[in-house]
Amino acid sequence: MNSDTIAWYLVQGLSLSGQSLLKYIVGCLLIHQLQNIENLTTMTIISPFPAVALHERASVLEELGEYESAIADYTKAINLEPNLAQMYYNRGNAYDELGEYELAIADYSKAIQLNPDYALAYNNRGIVYRKLGEYEKALEDYATAIEVDPYYAEAYANRGAAYQITGQLEKAVAELNKAIKIMPDFAGMYYNRGVAHQQLGKKREALEDFTQAIRLDPSLDIVYRNRASLYLDLGDLQKALADLDRVIELAPNDAAAYGNRGEIHRELKDYQKAVADLTKALELNLEEPQTYIIRGAAYIGMGDMQKALADFDKALELDPKNAVAYRNRGVIYDELGKYQKAIEDFTKAIEFKVGYADTYTKRGIAYLRLEDFERGLADFNKALELDEKDAEAYYYRGQIYGAQGEQRKAIENYTKAIEHNIGNERVYYKRAVAAMLVEEYQLSIADFTKALEYEPDNVSLYSARGLAYATAGDYKKSIADFTRALEFEPNGAHLYMTRGASYGSIGEHQKAIEDFTRAIELNSENLPKQLMAQIYYMRGLSYKDSDDVQKAKEDYQKALELDPQVANTRQDYTKEEIEEKTGDDFGGDEEKKTSDGKTSVNGQTKRKKVGRNAPCPCGSGKKYKKCCGA
């Protein structure tokens, strides 16, 4: 018993008089000499002041958490000294610890009856009323406690807590400000104010309060937990992670802390650590659907679809109406190519969580993979009705429009996807292709260029941009792109073929022949016959334009052997024009140049034909088909 306790007993003794007062004071002084519970027990038997001994033993038992034994001793002491308010107050505290709230209120009320200025009793009765949800009564008791003792910091703090629970957050902060002014070094006050600030959306103020609480008492794991939550809201995952590390250090069996840390590891794509933490949370009995869902998502990140599937199955076993579990399992089925099962799960997710735009988008993608464009389009439309900023819905709706030949609509949707920050190589690539199909070559080239910013080593993008440049008539840039692509893929037969075509278009026929020849050497047996026919045909054109008629005739003949329709699939020359260049029906009619540069076939002088995609002979710089050949 310390000097403060003795002083209290002396104050309580003032309500007594004469012999009783003397007995009380002597009893206090005697009990002060006792060191343990055994001595106190002895004193309850031999002391001429058993009420004091019983009260002190009850206090020790209460500190040890033995509340029922403490209540028994308080009751005996009250029977001996029924007019001591402290006896009722302490027994009320023990009843509160046991959850016997009505009995606690009765004892606090008796203490107040015996001592109407008993601020502690008003405060603690207010706490019990708050636990029972009787907030008005709680606020009345806190107000009285403050009226009795205007410097009672805990009463201000508790009134702030009552305001907080009832949603009166500004009032809560005001009360906690008063409490902190009185007790500026009490960590709990800052923590409570931090929670109120957090609920008000004042994140910076909350962060300052939590940090101050930790400075004052670094052992409060609950403060680290709340600050971690706040850091998450602020997007500072590393600081949130550090706080959760501290929570686990202070409370090694805190399942929720492991679960939260595992979720952060997953966000940071550290999937191994995420799985380890979430597994630990499950071992500590955090057997909740959300834990399995997050671990399943981590398994997806690791590429372990079967374990992810098992976790989502378990989540649905625990909660058969969990929309997120259905959605995530649908994603796995989609990844595994089980599109019908994916659709079934997405449909369930929609059923249990109406208005979830992302799930409509996911189901729409599954329909798209099954080429069910009508249902896919309906889902993307619904997703965009629910969320007009769903970039993924715009992107995939653009794909459907593109597949249906509506390139303008496709471009509009890809543009919307970009506006809403889908921002990756694929959307620019898709829009570039659609733009090329509607002859918007500058947009196409710009988009291929943008896509290359994301993937500067993507050979397909250089090849595609090269085609766009060639289609736009910028052959030098197309050659540069095909050359760059060949640096990454030196055995790409299709790249030699397309570069050869560009060389031919600017009259560099020898380089064109070399490229076509290299394409034939690399893939003479692997490319489709129709494509090989095209290569022979184009090399034939280059030979012809190089005045090597014999080799031209051989290549034309080879092209027709591979694909009799090759002449009808080209825009460079018609079949008749080929025959005109090489002789009737490839029959070997003699073809000579006359002195004036014109061509003579079987003695008939003819003007030299110009390919429709070749530069116009008039010198305009345009293609022949768009100039004199129009």
Summary of the structure (lengths in Angstrom):
residues: 630
radius of gyration: 43.2
end to end distance: 111.9
largest distance: 153.5
contacts: 2135
relative contact order: 0.02
helix: 73%
strand: 2%
